Amino acid sequence: MSNLFNLDGPYWHPVNKSAFILDWDGVLAETDLDFSPIYERFFDGKRVMILEEASKLPEARRELIYKAIYDIEMEGAKRARPVNGSLELISWLESHNIPWAIVSRNTRQCVELAAKVASIKLPSVVITRDDGLLKPDPRVFLKASEMLGKTPFECVAVGDFLYDIVGARRASMRAILVRRANEPWREWADIACNEVFELVDILKNPLPLVPWEYQPVVKQRGLRWLEKAFSLTVRLPKEDFFETIVRLASWGIGGFSVPDGKLEADLWRRSPLLEPKFLWEPLDKAVEGFLKARFPLACVIKDDEAKNILVLSGNPGQDLTLVEEQISS
């Protein structure tokens, strides 16, 4: 069964993603983990990233912390139960033949015990801290997408904590927050739901959603602005234009026509937002690579493929005014 539905314009929806990467605790299994005793015992009550901070300590103290974490996790695994809506989420994924993975900061032993207790079927791809990578490190999400046979841009991550959302964002994946929709850091997510079953309802009843990167411009200028901007293609000047791209892409411009040539050293020097890997690459490839990471719905378009093209002069102030007038008309 296909998981796709038609989307026009600057919108997205998780049903159009090819794979899901799910957190374990709080998304699939409820284990009621409470690490307060560890904060109090080892970190003077400070809320820190326990595993990361522990790794910096002398071996003896580090092992004490790891043992305390393990004991709490194992006790939680023994009383595990499915999160409300989690079994329905798994059923939806499998009924639509969408591959999915689990990425957890727990040990594999804890995950497997909790899965057995809660009667949750584990997928073929399960990555835990035993594998040497921890959220919010983006590499754990990239490893999951690779094991699923998908690119990061084809995946969506679902988590209930900041580490999940930041890690997915770092990996250039769409991010869905569940069960903590009222947290101030919900703005990191593309979608924020109060419960997992709300996500299931979104999947079963898909409607176009404004992606994370365009939510600020919609809040400021509205949906009509975004739709008009996204339908526009701008032909970039031959000189410095990367700062203009950043501004226009954040406005929702959907197409960029790029001059011929390569990213020479002088242009790269004046374009601090560009990674050095794009040096001496074709300009269209450099622009496409930048857009893919920050504005994945925008694209590089050839002039003969553009329906609505606006030629920029190379004067940043005049060009921004010209584009704004075109969108606002």
N, C-alpha and C positions, 0 to 999 in steps of 0.2 A: 504494500500500500504506500502510495506517495505521501510524503509529509509536507508537500509544497502547496502554497496557495498564492494567487496572483497578488503582487505588490507593485504599485506604480508610485513613482516619485521618491522622495527622501524618507522612506519608512523601512521598518524591519519588523520581524516577528520571529520568536524562537522556533516556530514550526518549520521555518525555512532554513534552519541550521541542520547540518548533516550528522552531528554528534553532540552528546551532552557529557560534561564532566561534573560529577556531583561530589559534594562534601559528604562525609559519613555522619558524624555526630551532629544532631540538630536538623539535618535534612532527611536522612533515611532512618537513623536510629536515635532514639531518645535514651540517653544513659545518665542524665542528671549529674554530669561531672562538676565538681566544685573544687577548684584549686586554691581556695582561700588559705587552707592550712599551709600550703607551700609558700605562698606569698608571705605569710606571717613568720614562718619558721626560718626561711632562708633569705628573704629580701626586705625585711623590716616593714612588711605590709604594702610595699610598692607593687603596683600592677605592671609587671614587665613581661617581655616575651621570654617565658621560662626556659625553653629549650635552648634558645640562642644565648641567653645570659649564662646558663649553666655551662655551656660549652667553653666559656672563657675562664672558668674557675679551675683551681687545682683538682687533680684527678679524684682524690678522696672525697672532697665535698661535691664534686660533679656527680660521682656515682651515688652518693646519698640522695641527691635531688632526683636523679633518673629513677632510682628505686621507689621514691615516694610518688613520683608521677605514675609509674607503672602500677603500683598498688591501687591508686585511685581509679585509674582506667580499667583495671581488671575488675574491681568491685562494681564499677558502672556497667561493664559488659555483662556481668551476671544478672543484672536487673533490666537489661535492655528490652525495649519494646519499639514497635514501628512508630515513627512520627506520623501524626494525623495527616493523611494524604500521600504519604511516601509510597505505599503499595500501589495506589492508583497512578502515581507518577511512573513507577517502574512498568506497570501494566500498559500505560499509554506508549511509553518508549518502545516496548517490545512488540506491541500490536502494530506499530508503524515501522518496525524494522530499523529503528534508529540505534546505532551502537552507543554505548555509554560506559563510562569509567568512574571509578571512585578514587579520589585523592584525599588522603587524610594525614593529619599530624600524629595520629595514633600509631601504635605498633600493629603489625599484621596479626599477631596473636590476639590482640584485643578486638580487632575488627572481626576476625573469624569467630571468636567466641560470642560476641554481641549478635552477629548475623545468625548464628545457630540458635541462640536464646530467643531472638525476636522473629525467627523464621523468615528471614530476608535473604533472598537468593542473590549471591554476589555475582558481578559480571566477570568476564574473562580478564579485564584490566583493573587491577587494584594496586595503587601505589601508596605506600605508607612511609613513615620516617625510617623504617628499616632499609629503604632504598636510597637513603642518603640525601634526599632533597626535602625541604620544608616550605610550605606556604608561609609567607607570600613570595617566595622565590619564583619567578616566572618559569624557570626551567622545569619545574615539576609539571606545570600545565602543558608546556611544550612537549615534554616526554609523553604525557598522556595522549595528546593529539597525535603524536607520531605513532604510538602503539595502536591507536584506533585507525590509523591509515588516513588521517585527515590533516589538512592544514589548520593552523590556529584560527584563521578567518572563517573556517567552516564550523567551528565549535562554539558552544555557549557553556559557561560555567555557572553552577548554582551552589550558593553557600549561604550560611547564616551568620558569618562574621566578617569583620573588616579584612582579615588575612585572605579570605577567599576572593573578595571583590578586588582588592589591590593586586593580588597575584594574577588574576584573570586580565585586569586592565593592563598590567605590565606585559602580558603575553599577547596583547592586541586581540583579546577575545571579548565577546559580549558577556556581560555579567548580570546575573539575577540574584538579588538578595531576598531571602525568605526569613520570616519569623522575627525580624528586627527592623521592620519598615519605618519605625519611628526614631531610629538612631540618627544623629546628625550626619554621620558618614554615609547615609543612604544615597547621597548625591554621587558617590562613586559608581553606582549601579545603573544599568539601563532600565531595569524593572525592579521595584521593591514591593513585596507582598507580605501581608501579615502572617500568612500561613501557607504551607506547601499546597494544600488543596486549592488555594486561590490560583496558584500557578497552573495546576491541572485544569482549572476552569478556563484560564487564558489559552491554554493549548487546545482545548476542545472547542473553543469559540473564538477563533482568531480574528483580530481586527488590526489594521495598520497601527504601528507604534512609532513614536518619534524616538530615534536613537539618542544615546547619551550625548554625542558630540553636538547635536543640534538643539538640545533642550534649552540651553541658555538663550539662543536667538529666538526661539519660539516664545519663551517667557517674556522677552523684551519687545518683539515685533509681531508675533502672531504666526499662525499656520499659513495664512495666505502669503505672507512674505517668504516663508521658507519654500513653499511650493513654486513661487515665481522665480526665486533665486536658483533653485535646483534645476529648473528647466533652462537656465542660461549657461552658455559656454563663453568664456573669455579667452581671447587670443593674447597670449603674454608677449611683452616686448622682448627684445634681444638682450637687454642689459639686466641689471639686478632686478629680480622679481620674486624672490622667495619670501620676503616679508609681505609682499602684496598677496601672495598665495595664502599665507597664514590667515590674513585678515579676511580675504574673500571666501576661503573654505569655511571659516567659522561663521560667516554670514549665510552659508548654505549653498554657495555656488557649486553646481554639480559637474561642470565640464571645464577642462583647461586645455587649450591648444598651445602646444609648446614649440618654440623655434628650433630649427635644426642645430646641431652642434653637440659638443661634449661639455661636461662640467669641468672646466679648466681650473687651475689652481687659484687664479685671482678671484674668480666668481665664488669658489668654495670658501676662500678666506673671508669674503664679505657676507657669507651666508652661514652664520654660526649654528643655525638650526639643523643643518644637514650633516649626517654622519659621514666620516671620511671614506667609508666603503663606496660611496657614490662618486669619488674623484675619478675623472676621466671617463666616466660612463656617459652614454647618451643622455642629453638633458631630459628627454621624455621619460627615460627609465628612472632618473633621479627624482623627478617630480612624482612619478607614479609610486615610487618606493616611499616617499614622504607621506603622500596621501593615504597609502594603504594602512600605515600605522596609526594615523590620527583621524582621518576622515575616509573610512573604507568605502563609503557609497559614492564618493566623488571619483572621477576618473579622467584620464588623459584621452582626448578625443581629436581625431583628425578633422581638419577644416571641412572636408567634403562630407563628413558624417554628422556635422553639427546642424541642428535645425534653427537655432537662435544664437548667433555668435556676435560678440561685442569685442571690438578691437581696442586694446589698451595702448596708450601713447608712451608709457615709460615714466610719466610724471606721477608718482604715487598719490599725491593729494588730488590731482585732477582725475586720475583713474578711479579712485574710491568714490569720488563725487559722481562720476559718470555712471558707475555701476549702481550706486544707491538710487540715483534718479531713474534708471532703467527699471529697477525692481519696484520702485514706489509708484511708477506711472500706471 
